[in-house]
Amino acid sequence: MTGRAVVAVDGGPASDAALGWAIDVAKRLSLDLEIVAVVDLAEASPEQFERLEPPYRQVLDSAIERVSREAPAIHAVSVIHHGPRRTRIVEASRDASMLVIGSDKPGTVVGLLHGTLPLQLADSAVCPLVVVPRQWTPGGTAVVVGQGDTTDREALTFAVTQATATGQPLRMVRAWDVPGLLDAYLLGRGLVFDEVKRVNGQALDNTVRLVRQTYHELIVESRLKRGNPSVVMLEEARTASLVVVGTHRYGPVAGLLLGSIGHDLLLNVPCPIAIVPPQSGR
């Protein structure tokens, strides 16, 4: 992968974690870094923006110094934008290889991710969005990608790229289940779920086979689990360095892979999560 990664920072611990992850991936993939901060004050005058800029400039200068210290070979620039935070971040990352932002600890959304910004960006970003939890430290044994009927090819390609860059296995996970009412109906008739499991397993095996045929050096693991997709993916995330899911853009949250799984992961995942839009071209 070549290009640039855009990192949105605000000086808090969450954005520090995001910058750390971005530096690490930039070194592996030879990416440039564009570090951005957004001065967001509704109906502010140019004079008010000018008074607000110094703290943001200090944050950006500190970020650039960190990049120079930890990865001197990386080309990094900093930019201040004025206006609505979500709009300016999306515009800044329109032709980027990825957009990286930080997230506070599970259950809260503060700092850079104030309000519903992570969900809004997941629904509007035109490049892969990587959300890095505040507590992130390097680790994990695999890149995990969710597999489902609505999974985008771009999400799988992004996951393959990340796994190849880290030298880790690609773990392809498919969760399946039977709706509660249908479950009771089938049990009442003494039926089993072998056919449902078989169909899901076959779909997963087919995708795994294609990946192995294309990427011969990549170690590919597959896991088929019965259960709620959010629960299954959160379990897999405990040992992952990165979780990758796709989105089909049917509106905020609703369009994320397997219903609300993206929402659950954004607020609870213990490792970075990449949400890859369709036709991102990355």
Backbone hydrogen bonds in HBPLUS format (Angstrom, degrees):
<---DONOR---> <-ACCEPTOR-->    atom                        ^
c    i                          cat <-CA-CA->   ^        H-A-AA   ^      H-
h    n   atom  resd res      DA  || num        DHA   H-A  angle D-A-AA Bond
n    s   type  num  typ     dist DA aas  dist angle  dist       angle   num
A0032-ASP N   A0003-GLY O   2.90 MM  29  6.23 169.2  1.91 150.2 151.4     1
A0097-SER N   A0004-ARG O   2.83 MM  93  5.57 158.8  1.88 159.9 166.2     2
A0005-ALA N   A0032-ASP O   2.80 MM  27  6.23 157.4  1.85 159.4 160.9     3
A0034-GLU N   A0005-ALA O   2.94 MM  29  6.20 162.7  1.97 154.3 155.6     4
A0006-VAL N   A0098-MET O   2.99 MM  92  6.37 164.4  2.01 162.7 161.7     5
A0100-VAL N   A0006-VAL O   2.78 MM  94  6.12 162.8  1.81 165.3 170.4     6
A0007-VAL N   A0034-GLU O   2.88 MM  27  6.22 159.6  1.92 150.1 155.6     7
A0036-VAL N   A0007-VAL O   2.83 MM  29  6.09 162.1  1.87 151.2 157.2     8
A0008-ALA N   A0100-VAL O   3.06 MM  92  6.45 156.9  2.12 167.3 174.5     9
A0009-VAL N   A0036-VAL O   2.94 MM  27  6.24 163.2  1.96 170.9 176.2    10
A0016-ASP N   A0012-GLY O   3.04 MM   4  6.32 144.7  2.17 147.3 158.2    11
A0017-ALA N   A0013-PRO O   3.02 MM   4  6.31 150.5  2.11 145.4 152.0    12
A0018-ALA N   A0014-ALA O   3.03 MM   4  6.37 154.1  2.09 144.3 151.7    13
A0019-LEU N   A0015-SER O   2.92 MM   4  6.10 156.7  1.97 144.4 149.9    14
A0020-GLY N   A0016-ASP O   2.98 MM   4  6.22 154.5  2.05 144.0 151.1    15
A0021-TRP N   A0017-ALA O   2.99 MM   4  6.29 158.6  2.03 152.1 156.9    16
A0022-ALA N   A0018-ALA O   2.93 MM   4  6.14 160.8  1.97 149.0 154.8    17
A0023-ILE N   A0019-LEU O   2.88 MM   4  6.08 156.5  1.93 151.4 157.0    18
A0024-ASP N   A0020-GLY O   3.14 MM   4  6.33 159.5  2.18 144.0 149.3    19
A0025-VAL N   A0021-TRP O   2.97 MM   4  6.29 163.5  2.00 156.2 159.8    20
A0026-ALA N   A0022-ALA O   2.83 MM   4  5.87 150.9  1.92 145.8 154.6    21
A0027-LYS N   A0023-ILE O   3.08 MM   4  6.27 152.0  2.16 146.8 152.5    22
A0028-ARG N   A0024-ASP O   3.31 MM   4  6.60 152.6  2.39 140.3 147.3    23
A0029-LEU N   A0025-VAL O   2.92 MM   4  6.04 151.8  2.00 149.5 156.6    24
A0030-SER N   A0026-ALA O   2.81 MM   4  5.31 114.0  2.25 138.9 147.9    25
A0031-LEU N   A0026-ALA O   3.08 MM   5  4.52 150.6  2.17 120.4 128.8    26
A0033-LEU N   A0075-HIS O   2.93 MM  42  6.32 165.7  1.95 156.1 160.6    27
A0077-VAL N   A0033-LEU O   3.00 MM  44  6.48 151.8  2.08 153.2 161.0    28
A0035-ILE N   A0077-VAL O   2.85 MM  42  6.18 170.6  1.85 162.6 161.1    29
A0079-VAL N   A0035-ILE O   2.93 MM  44  6.36 150.2  2.02 154.8 160.4    30
A0037-ALA N   A0079-VAL O   3.11 MM  42  6.61 147.7  2.22 155.9 164.0    31
A0081-HIS N   A0037-ALA O   2.86 MM  44  6.24 163.0  1.89 160.5 166.2    32
A0039-VAL N   A0081-HIS O   2.77 MM  42  6.16 161.3  1.81 170.1 167.2    33
A0083-GLY N   A0039-VAL O   3.04 MM  44  6.30 160.1  2.08 153.3 150.5    34
A0044-ALA N   A0041-LEU O   3.19 MM   3  5.55 138.2  2.38 143.1 133.9    35
A0048-GLN N   A0045-SER O   3.01 MM   3  5.19 119.8  2.39 100.8 115.6    36
A0049-PHE N   A0045-SER O   3.05 MM   4  6.42 156.8  2.10 155.5 162.2    37
A0050-GLU N   A0046-PRO O   3.03 MM   4  6.27 154.4  2.10 145.5 152.1    38
A0051-ARG N   A0047-GLU O   3.19 MM   4  6.50 147.1  2.30 141.8 149.5    39
A0052-LEU N   A0048-GLN O   3.13 MM   4  6.38 137.9  2.31 141.1 152.5    40
A0052-LEU N   A0049-PHE O   3.05 MM   3  5.07 127.8  2.34  95.5 109.8    41
A0053-GLU N   A0049-PHE O   3.03 MM   4  6.18 129.4  2.30 147.0 160.0    42
A0056-TYR N   A0053-GLU O   2.95 MM   3  5.28 115.1  2.38 112.5 128.8    43
A0057-ARG N   A0053-GLU O   2.86 MM   4  6.04 156.7  1.92 159.8 167.0    44
A0058-GLN N   A0054-PRO O   2.94 MM   4  6.20 151.6  2.02 151.4 158.6    45
A0059-VAL N   A0055-PRO O   3.08 MM   4  6.40 152.2  2.16 143.4 150.5    46
A0060-LEU N   A0056-TYR O   2.96 MM   4  6.28 159.5  2.01 150.9 156.0    47
A0061-ASP N   A0057-ARG O   2.83 MM   4  6.03 160.6  1.87 150.2 155.9    48
A0062-SER N   A0058-GLN O   2.96 MM   4  6.10 157.7  2.01 145.7 151.6    49
A0063-ALA N   A0059-VAL O   3.00 MM   4  6.25 149.2  2.10 142.2 150.9    50
A0064-ILE N   A0060-LEU O   2.91 MM   4  6.21 160.3  1.95 154.8 159.2    51
A0065-GLU N   A0061-ASP O   2.99 MM   4  6.21 157.4  2.04 146.8 153.1    52
A0066-ARG N   A0062-SER O   3.00 MM   4  6.25 148.7  2.10 141.9 150.2    53
A0067-VAL N   A0063-ALA O   3.03 MM   4  6.38 157.0  2.08 150.4 156.0    54
A0068-SER N   A0064-ILE O   2.99 MM   4  6.25 164.3  2.01 152.4 156.5    55
A0069-ARG N   A0065-GLU O   2.96 MM   4  6.13 144.7  2.09 142.0 151.7    56
A0070-GLU N   A0066-ARG O   2.86 MM   4  6.02 165.2  1.89 156.6 159.8    57
A0071-ALA N   A0067-VAL O   2.74 MM   4  5.36 155.3  1.79 148.4 154.5    58
A0074-ILE N   A0071-ALA O   3.00 MM   3  5.72 165.3  2.03 125.9 130.5    59
A0088-ARG N   A0084-PRO O   2.99 MM   4  6.11 170.0  2.00 163.5 166.5    60
A0089-ILE N   A0085-ARG O   2.97 MM   4  6.07 159.9  2.01 153.8 159.6    61
A0090-VAL N   A0086-ARG O   2.99 MM   4  6.16 164.4  2.02 153.7 157.8    62
A0091-GLU N   A0087-THR O   2.99 MM   4  6.17 162.0  2.02 148.0 153.3    63
A0092-ALA N   A0088-ARG O   2.94 MM   4  6.05 156.3  2.00 144.6 151.0    64
A0093-SER N   A0089-ILE O   3.15 MM   4  6.31 138.1  2.33 141.5 151.5    65
A0093-SER N   A0090-VAL O   3.22 MM   3  5.28 131.5  2.47  96.2 108.7    66
A0094-ARG N   A0091-GLU O   3.37 MM   3  5.22 170.0  2.38 105.3 107.0    67
A0096-ALA N   A0093-SER O   3.10 MM   3  4.93 171.1  2.11 111.7 112.2    68
A0099-LEU N   A0128-PRO O   2.81 MM  29  6.18 158.2  1.85 163.8 170.1    69
A0130-VAL N   A0099-LEU O   2.73 MM  31  6.06 168.5  1.74 168.4 172.0    70
A0101-ILE N   A0130-VAL O   2.98 MM  29  6.41 160.6  2.02 166.3 171.6    71
A0132-VAL N   A0101-ILE O   2.90 MM  31  6.24 166.6  1.92 156.6 160.6    72
A0103-SER N   A0132-VAL O   2.74 MM  29  5.70 137.8  1.92 153.9 146.9    73
A0134-ARG N   A0103-SER O   2.61 MM  31  5.58 119.8  1.97 154.4 169.5    74
A0108-THR N   A0105-LYS O   3.18 MM   3  6.04 155.1  2.25 149.3 151.2    75
A0107-GLY N   A0267-LEU O   3.21 MM 160  5.75 137.7  2.40 141.8 153.6    76
A0113-LEU N   A0110-VAL O   3.09 MM   3  5.17 135.7  2.30 136.7 126.0    77
A0114-HIS N   A0111-GLY O   3.14 MM   3  5.34 131.2  2.39 124.1 119.0    78
A0120-GLN N   A0116-THR O   2.89 MM   4  6.08 158.4  1.93 158.2 165.3    79
A0121-LEU N   A0117-LEU O   2.81 MM   4  5.95 162.2  1.84 159.0 162.5    80
A0122-ALA N   A0118-PRO O   2.95 MM   4  6.07 150.9  2.04 138.6 147.1    81
A0123-ASP N   A0119-LEU O   3.13 MM   4  6.30 136.0  2.33 136.8 147.2    82
A0123-ASP N   A0120-GLN O   3.20 MM   3  5.18 130.5  2.46  92.2 105.0    83
A0124-SER N   A0120-GLN O   3.01 MM   4  6.16 122.1  2.35 136.0 151.4    84
A0124-SER N   A0121-LEU O   3.13 MM   3  4.96 138.3  2.32  93.1 105.0    85
A0125-ALA N   A0121-LEU O   2.73 MM   4  5.18 160.0  1.77 147.9 148.0    86
A0129-LEU N   A0275-ILE O   2.94 MM 146  5.16 172.1  1.94 145.5 145.2    87
A0275-ILE N   A0129-LEU O   2.72 MM 146  5.16 161.2  1.75 153.9 158.2    88
A0131-VAL N   A0273-ILE O   2.84 MM 142  5.37 162.2  1.87 157.3 158.0    89
A0273-ILE N   A0131-VAL O   3.02 MM 142  5.37 157.4  2.07 143.5 149.4    90
A0136-TRP N   A0133-PRO O   3.04 MM   3  5.48 163.5  2.07 123.0 123.9    91
A0141-THR N   A0239-THR O   2.83 MM  98  5.87 172.7  1.84 148.5 147.9    92
A0241-SER N   A0142-ALA O   2.87 MM  99  5.78 162.1  1.90 147.6 152.5    93
A0143-VAL N   A0169-PRO O   3.05 MM  26  6.43 164.4  2.07 167.2 169.5    94
A0171-ARG N   A0143-VAL O   2.81 MM  28  5.95 168.7  1.82 152.9 156.9    95
A0144-VAL N   A0242-LEU O   2.86 MM  98  6.19 160.9  1.90 170.7 168.8    96
A0244-VAL N   A0144-VAL O   2.75 MM 100  6.16 152.4  1.83 156.5 166.1    97
A0145-VAL N   A0171-ARG O   2.96 MM  26  6.31 160.0  2.00 156.0 159.2    98
A0173-VAL N   A0145-VAL O   3.02 MM  28  6.21 168.4  2.04 157.1 160.6    99
A0146-GLY N   A0244-VAL O   3.12 MM  98  6.51 159.1  2.17 173.0 178.8   100
A0147-GLN N   A0173-VAL O   2.70 MM  26  5.64 155.7  1.75 163.8 158.6   101
A0151-THR N   A0148-GLY O   3.12 MM   3  5.17 169.7  2.13 110.4 112.9   102
A0155-ALA N   A0152-ASP O   3.20 MM   3  5.40 128.5  2.48  99.5 111.2   103
A0157-THR N   A0153-ARG O   2.94 MM   4  6.22 160.1  1.98 153.6 159.7   104
A0158-PHE N   A0154-GLU O   2.89 MM   4  6.05 159.2  1.94 148.2 153.6   105
A0159-ALA N   A0155-ALA O   3.00 MM   4  6.21 159.0  2.04 146.1 151.7   106
A0160-VAL N   A0156-LEU O   2.90 MM   4  6.16 156.9  1.96 151.0 157.2   107
A0161-THR N   A0157-THR O   3.00 MM   4  6.24 160.6  2.04 149.9 154.6   108
A0162-GLN N   A0158-PHE O   3.05 MM   4  6.33 159.3  2.09 150.6 155.7   109
A0163-ALA N   A0159-ALA O   2.91 MM   4  6.10 162.6  1.94 152.6 157.5   110
A0164-THR N   A0160-VAL O   2.90 MM   4  6.03 162.0  1.93 152.3 157.3   111
A0165-ALA N   A0161-THR O   3.01 MM   4  6.16 155.1  2.08 144.3 151.1   112
A0166-THR N   A0162-GLN O   3.05 MM   4  6.24 149.8  2.15 146.7 154.0   113
A0167-GLY N   A0163-ALA O   2.89 MM   4  5.85 126.9  2.18 140.5 154.3   114
A0168-GLN N   A0163-ALA O   3.16 MM   5  5.17 130.0  2.42 144.0 148.7   115
A0170-LEU N   A0219-ILE O   2.81 MM  49  6.24 161.5  1.85 165.4 169.3   116
A0221-GLU N   A0170-LEU O   2.77 MM  51  6.04 166.6  1.79 153.5 158.2   117
A0172-MET N   A0221-GLU O   2.87 MM  49  6.08 172.8  1.87 147.7 145.5   118
A0223-ARG N   A0172-MET O   2.91 MM  51  6.30 154.4  1.98 159.3 160.7   119
A0174-ARG N   A0223-ARG O   2.99 MM  49  6.41 163.3  2.02 163.9 167.9   120
A0225-LYS N   A0174-ARG O   3.04 MM  51  6.43 163.2  2.07 156.4 161.7   121
A0176-TRP N   A0225-LYS O   2.93 MM  49  6.34 151.2  2.02 148.1 155.2   122
A0227-GLY N   A0176-TRP O   2.86 MM  51  5.95 150.1  1.95 143.5 153.4   123
A0183-ASP N   A0179-PRO O   2.72 MM   4  5.88 153.4  1.79 159.2 168.6   124
A0184-ALA N   A0180-GLY O   3.01 MM   4  6.31 161.1  2.05 151.8 154.5   125
A0185-TYR N   A0181-LEU O   3.04 MM   4  6.26 152.1  2.13 141.4 149.6   126
A0186-LEU N   A0182-LEU O   2.85 MM   4  6.08 161.9  1.88 154.8 158.3   127
A0187-LEU N   A0183-ASP O   2.96 MM   4  6.16 164.5  1.98 153.1 157.8   128
A0188-GLY N   A0184-ALA O   2.92 MM   4  5.98 153.5  1.99 141.3 148.9   129
A0189-ARG N   A0186-LEU O   3.13 MM   3  5.24 136.6  2.32  97.6 109.5   130
A0191-LEU N   A0186-LEU O   2.86 MM   5  5.09 160.3  1.89 156.7 150.2   131
A0190-GLY N   A0187-LEU O   2.91 MM   3  4.91 160.7  1.94 107.1 111.8   132
A0197-LYS N   A0193-PHE O   3.00 MM   4  6.21 170.6  2.01 164.2 166.9   133
A0198-ARG N   A0194-ASP O   2.80 MM   4  5.93 153.6  1.87 145.0 153.3   134
A0199-VAL N   A0195-GLU O   2.98 MM   4  6.18 162.9  2.01 152.1 154.7   135
A0200-ASN N   A0196-VAL O   3.19 MM   4  6.40 166.9  2.21 150.2 153.5   136
A0201-GLY N   A0197-LYS O   2.85 MM   4  5.97 158.0  1.89 150.4 157.5   137
A0202-GLN N   A0198-ARG O   2.85 MM   4  6.01 153.5  1.92 149.0 156.0   138
A0203-ALA N   A0199-VAL O   3.07 MM   4  6.30 158.1  2.12 146.4 151.8   139
A0204-LEU N   A0200-ASN O   3.06 MM   4  6.30 159.8  2.10 148.5 153.5   140
A0205-ASP N   A0201-GLY O   2.88 MM   4  6.05 164.6  1.90 149.8 154.5   141
A0206-ASN N   A0202-GLN O   2.94 MM   4  6.09 155.6  2.00 148.9 154.8   142
A0207-THR N   A0203-ALA O   3.29 MM   4  6.53 158.5  2.34 143.8 148.4   143
A0208-VAL N   A0204-LEU O   2.95 MM   4  6.18 166.3  1.97 158.0 162.2   144
A0209-ARG N   A0205-ASP O   2.90 MM   4  6.02 157.8  1.95 147.7 153.6   145
A0210-LEU N   A0206-ASN O   3.16 MM   4  6.42 155.5  2.23 143.0 148.7   146
A0211-VAL N   A0207-THR O   3.06 MM   4  6.35 159.1  2.11 152.6 158.0   147
A0212-ARG N   A0208-VAL O   2.97 MM   4  6.20 164.4  2.00 154.4 158.5   148
A0213-GLN N   A0209-ARG O   2.99 MM   4  6.16 150.2  2.08 145.5 153.6   149
A0214-THR N   A0210-LEU O   3.09 MM   4  6.26 139.3  2.27 140.1 150.3   150
A0214-THR N   A0211-VAL O   3.16 MM   3  5.16 127.5  2.45  94.8 108.3   151
A0215-TYR N   A0211-VAL O   2.82 MM   4  5.89 165.2  1.84 159.8 163.6   152
A0218-LEU N   A0215-TYR O   3.28 MM   3  5.55 153.1  2.36 106.3 114.2   153
A0232-VAL N   A0228-ASN O   2.92 MM   4  6.14 167.4  1.93 164.4 168.6   154
A0233-MET N   A0229-PRO O   2.90 MM   4  6.02 169.2  1.91 153.0 155.8   155
A0234-LEU N   A0230-SER O   2.96 MM   4  6.06 154.4  2.03 144.8 152.2   156
A0235-GLU N   A0231-VAL O   2.97 MM   4  6.19 150.4  2.06 146.2 154.1   157
A0236-GLU N   A0232-VAL O   3.04 MM   4  6.37 157.4  2.09 148.8 154.9   158
A0237-ALA N   A0233-MET O   2.87 MM   4  6.02 140.5  2.03 141.0 152.4   159
A0238-ARG N   A0235-GLU O   3.32 MM   3  5.69 152.2  2.40 104.7 112.0   160
A0239-THR N   A0236-GLU O   3.34 MM   3  6.12 157.3  2.39 118.5 122.4   161
A0240-ALA N   A0237-ALA O   3.15 MM   3  4.76 166.4  2.17 100.6 104.5   162
A0243-VAL N   A0272-PRO O   3.01 MM  29  6.43 155.5  2.07 148.9 156.7   163
A0274-ALA N   A0243-VAL O   2.71 MM  31  6.14 161.5  1.74 161.5 168.2   164
A0245-VAL N   A0274-ALA O   2.94 MM  29  6.32 161.8  1.97 170.1 176.1   165
A0276-VAL N   A0245-VAL O   2.95 MM  31  6.32 167.5  1.96 157.9 160.3   166
A0257-LEU N   A0246-GLY O   2.93 MM  11  5.39 138.8  2.10 167.2 157.7   167
A0248-HIS N   A0255-GLY O   2.95 MM   7  5.05 171.4  1.95 136.0 137.7   168
A0255-GLY N   A0251-GLY O   3.30 MM   4  5.66 158.2  2.35 154.2 150.6   169
A0254-ALA N   A0252-PRO O   2.60 MM   2  5.59 145.8  1.71 107.5  96.6   170
A0256-LEU N   A0253-VAL O   3.04 MM   3  5.56 163.8  2.07 119.5 124.7   171
A0264-ASP N   A0260-SER O   3.04 MM   4  6.35 164.1  2.06 159.7 163.6   172
A0265-LEU N   A0261-ILE O   2.87 MM   4  6.08 161.0  1.91 154.6 159.9   173
A0266-LEU N   A0262-GLY O   2.91 MM   4  6.00 161.2  1.94 148.4 153.6   174
A0267-LEU N   A0263-HIS O   3.32 MM   4  6.52 150.5  2.41 146.6 152.5   175
A0268-ASN N   A0264-ASP O   3.08 MM   4  6.05 125.7  2.39 139.1 153.1   176
A0268-ASN N   A0265-LEU O   3.21 MM   3  5.10 139.3  2.38  96.3 107.7   177
A0269-VAL N   A0265-LEU O   2.79 MM   4  4.74 162.0  1.82 137.1 138.9   178
